[in-house]
Amino acid sequence: MKPVALVTGGQQGIGFGVAEALIGSGFKLAMASRSSPDDPGVVAALDKLGENARYFRHDLQELDGIPALLEKIERELGPVDALVSNAGVPARVRAICLIYCRKISISCSTSNCAALFSWRRRSHGG
């Protein structure tokens, strides 16, 4: 079974680059942001990432909704194994998301994700 990664703000920029690396490393991908699912950036990202990527609309500053977001991801893709906190939200919000994602095996900011996934591919043959 493929591991599942949640990338916040993964539909563009650095987050999208990380999303591509995760898909290339064999992950199923959940992207979450407050953008509409029919936003051109979201549609384009899903098209480029392929069948193993899903989009979930959620504003991470709505802290009470994080458990429901994670439950929805788990129903569609499986439990979240990795979190990439890329969305431009305050540190308090990122920390609360991590608290809800206790089972996560990899958690990183976008500043070190590229190095981490490069290392993971070399070390684990992925």
C-alpha positions in Angstrom: 0.0 0.0 0.0 1.3 3.4 -0.9 1.9 5.9 1.9 -0.2 9.1 2.0 1.2 12.6 2.2 -0.8 15.7 3.0 0.6 18.9 1.4 -1.0 22.2 2.5 -0.9 24.7 -0.3 0.5 22.1 -2.7 -1.2 23.4 -5.8 1.4 25.9 -6.7 5.0 27.1 -6.2 7.2 25.2 -3.8 4.3 23.2 -2.5 3.6 21.9 -6.0 7.3 21.0 -6.4 7.2 19.0 -3.2 3.9 17.4 -4.3 5.5 16.3 -7.6 8.5 14.8 -5.6 6.2 12.9 -3.3 4.2 11.5 -6.2 7.5 10.5 -7.9 8.5 8.8 -4.7 5.4 6.6 -4.7 3.1 8.5 -2.4 -0.6 9.1 -2.8 -1.2 12.8 -2.3 -3.8 14.9 -0.5 -3.5 18.7 -1.2 -5.4 21.0 1.1 -6.0 24.8 0.8 -8.8 27.3 1.0 -9.0 27.6 -2.8 -12.1 26.4 -4.6 -11.8 22.9 -6.2 -12.5 24.5 -9.6 -9.8 27.1 -9.2 -7.6 26.9 -12.4 -4.5 26.3 -10.3 -6.0 23.4 -8.4 -7.4 21.9 -11.6 -4.0 22.2 -13.4 -2.1 20.7 -10.4 -4.4 17.7 -10.2 -4.1 17.2 -13.9 -0.3 17.2 -13.7 -0.1 15.1 -10.6 -2.3 12.3 -11.9 -4.6 9.7 -10.4 -2.8 9.4 -7.1 -3.6 13.1 -6.1 -6.8 14.5 -4.5 -7.7 18.0 -3.5 -9.5 18.8 -0.2 -10.8 22.3 0.3 -10.1 23.5 3.8 -8.9 26.7 5.4 -6.3 25.6 8.0 -7.1 28.5 10.2 -10.4 26.8 10.9 -8.8 24.7 13.6 -11.9 22.8 14.6 -12.2 21.4 11.1 -8.8 19.7 11.0 -10.0 16.4 12.4 -12.8 16.2 9.8 -10.3 17.0 7.0 -8.0 14.2 8.2 -10.9 11.8 8.4 -12.0 12.7 4.9 -8.4 12.1 3.6 -8.3 8.8 5.4 -11.6 7.6 3.8 -10.4 8.5 0.3 -6.7 7.7 0.4 -5.8 6.1 3.7 -4.2 7.5 6.9 -1.8 10.4 6.5 1.8 9.2 6.8 3.5 12.5 6.0 2.7 16.2 6.4 4.2 19.0 4.5 3.2 22.2 6.1 3.5 24.6 3.2 0.5 26.8 3.4 1.1 30.4 4.6 -0.5 30.1 8.0 0.7 31.2 11.4 3.0 28.9 13.4 0.3 28.2 15.9 -1.9 26.8 13.1 0.9 24.6 11.8 1.6 23.3 15.3 -2.1 22.4 15.9 -2.2 20.5 12.5 0.9 18.5 13.7 -0.9 17.7 17.0 -3.8 16.2 15.1 -1.4 14.3 12.8 0.3 12.3 15.6 0.9 9.2 13.5 2.9 11.1 10.9 6.3 9.6 10.0 7.7 12.6 8.2 7.0 16.2 8.9 8.9 19.1 7.4 8.8 22.7 6.3 9.2 23.5 2.6 12.7 24.8 3.3 14.0 21.2 4.0 11.6 19.0 2.2 13.6 18.8 -1.1 16.7 17.6 0.8 14.6 15.1 2.9 13.0 13.5 -0.1 16.2 13.4 -2.0 17.8 11.6 1.0 14.8 9.3 1.3 15.1 8.2 -2.3 18.8 7.5 -2.0 18.5 5.8 1.4 15.3 3.7 0.7 15.6 3.0 -3.0 12.4 5.0 -3.7 
